[in-house]
Amino acid sequence: MEKKIGLAVACLWCFAAGEAGAALSGDVPLRSAQDPATQWRLEDIFPDGDAWEKERDAVEALLPRLAGFSGRLGTSGTELLEALRQEDEIGERLGRVYAWAHMKSHEDTTDPGAQGRADRATLLSVKAASAGAFLAPEILALSPDVLEGFFRDVPALAPYRFALDRLQRVRDHVLPADQELLLAQMGQVAETPETVFSLLTNADLKFPRIQDEEGREVELSEERYGRLIFSPHRAVRRDAFLGLLTTYGGMKNTLAATLAGSVKKDVFFARARRYSSSLEASLFPGAIPEAVYTNAIKTVNDHLAPMHRYMTLKKKALSLDELHMYDLYVPLAPELRRDIPWEEAQRMVREALAPLGEPYVRELEKGFSAGWIDVYENKGKRHGAYSWGAYGVHPYVLLNYNGTLRDVFTLAHEMGHAMHRFFTQATQPVTYAGHSIFTAEVASVTNEILLLEYLLRTTSDRESRLYLLNYALEQIRTTVYRQMLFAEFELETHRRAEAGEALTPDVLSQIWRGLNERYYGPDVVVDPELEMEWGRIPHFYSAFYVYQYATGLAAAADLAQKILTEGPPAVERYLTFLKSGDSAYAIDLLRTAGVDMAGPEPLEAVARTFSTRLDELQALLEGN
């Protein structure tokens, strides 16, 4: 059966920012120049490369044992149980091999030795998938009566019931064993578009040098773009915008080829498994109705008027004749604080999350002090932020902390992922220790909303409230409106590929421009350079992922409100959700937590909140 091997959960803020507590210097620092206390402890997984090699070889040696169960699953419940346990052991140990190698490679994406280990870990995961490719077809060949007999005869099979029931759901989409083997062996080839994109954008692209607010020449990077695009100096954010996207534009043919290759991969696997579309192939295994996706797009499109009103207000507040795309991120008021020390960021997050109760805060503190987090940017480090980990080891968080309030929100977000992983792994067996994509963002965004509400409660002066209200609007703009724009782009590109149309650079840019014009409205100038922005979005290589940022925020907003108003009963339901992992379908897990994502109501509530925050912001700006 399919196993999730070491999936990283990325932050909705796709760019963090450079060194903390200081202006940008001319060059990005080397990792060796940083304090080890601010770096994650990957030695908690493996002490060194030799230990990793030994375990990698040991896992590979287990694969023939798993393959040896082929043809035997129908003989008895005991044989089925032993095969499933063997698969779990391989999955658990391979998860550590895979996570360590890839996280190590993210410390410096230019290190060929680290990249080589990551590639070998990927190859091993493909071999493991091949060794277990017989499992799903053989289990599906068992009649329901035979399978029920196994459960009666072997009580120890009981923990696998939901996993086996979930497998039965995709019965019509699992192929004969020899064909499953071929698909498994395609795994490494299928990762090529994303691998090329990652190496191109993280290691090979060379960005220009521009001048910062102080007139100093700085090397542009994705991380530094995340700071510069917020600059109050329009020339700085314009130069950052043009420098970044012009660089991507210079690689438009390569980037179009990698993205088109990824879309074609999705289409191939969907058709191979007899799904009607790539969207169905993505949603069906998790029992997510396609209507959830399409209705989310429709609900957001039905509520574009508040977004257009926000753009009009921003143009007026910034006193601009034209509002350009590089103006969208600039706050309407100065940040509450700049250069927030790392220790202060931890305190702010700790106090904001206190409503989640002492058990949650206790483990959060452990995460801050026990080597979970890689804090600062260094030369060659993977940009952005994510949470990762492996069963049996504490979670990990990669940041590129730069001391801004946005970075504090990123910390809260990623620790939400980490705590979700921690509570799940402390409660669930490895079989259910993952999280579906649909629930993966809920815990992280709940943390962000609790931090925002904490800051709004403890802040009364006009300028600070202006900033926080603007931040609240930006959170919804970037997490709901922008991510649903992404989701609509994904749907359109896959539909065109399924219709046999070519995804050329011009086609991709035309789709991207049209969506931005519709979502942002007539008061925003869609600059020509923006037409290449699709080329820098890593999420597009994990198809139909990003819409769940929007649904995740809607669910999180509902849960956070109940945590703050109901107290312990809501907290208890929420902690039960965190502990449940992947032990039920995502829609059902969220219903148990107290929110129903099958209808439009949660996203409609977010739109109402957006309008209410916008009204308050406008009143403050107009002095009312």
PyMOL commands that set and color helices and strands:
alter all, ss='L'
color gray80, all
select helices_A, chain A and resi 31-33+36-38+42-44+49-67+77-107+112-131+135-141+144-153+155-169+171-173+177-185+187-190+192-204+222-228+234-249+252-272+278-286+290-302+305-317+325-327+342-352+354-356+358-369+405-427+430-432+437-440+442-457+462-498+505-520+528-536+538-541+547-566+568-580+586-593+601-621
alter helices_A, ss='H'
color red, helices_A
select strands_A, chain A and resi 9-10+209-211+217-219+323-324+373-374+386-388+396-398+524-525
alter strands_A, ss='S'
color yellow, strands_A
deselect
rebuild
show_as cartoon
